[in-house]
Amino acid sequence: MKSLRPIYNPLNSYLTERKYDNAFSKFNKLIKIAGCLPRTEVLKKENNYWKGVCRSLIFRFPDDLEILLISNNKNIKNSQGIIQVRSSSRIGQSDLGVNKKRVEDLLSELEKLR
């Protein structure tokens, strides 16, 4: 996978990417944080890709959360790279900013782990 799917509706989805040194380590920390989110079920976990579904508290609406590591080097474990994070609602035309907040909170938690 070269990149995550683009956002088609910015009112219910959010996609961002960040460049990191030692991106593999950052990726592993980020998926650990994501896996601990409340009401989150891990659907897929690979060397450079993670996918989960996050459900809202009251109505249990599902949001897809994806994290992708794009390495700049064949030695994925020791190189610079880009991490893309995408969160998108499956239902509805607007998420009231929930997906953007989820992604920004994840990345904020990652920065605290320096």
Secondary structure, DSSP 4 states (H G I P E B T S, - for coil): --SPPPPS-TTTEEEEEEEETTHHHHHHHHHHHHHTSTTEEEEEE-SSEEEEEEE-TTT--EEEEEEEEEESSS-GGGS-EEEEEEEEESSSS--TTHHHHHHHHHHHHHHHT-
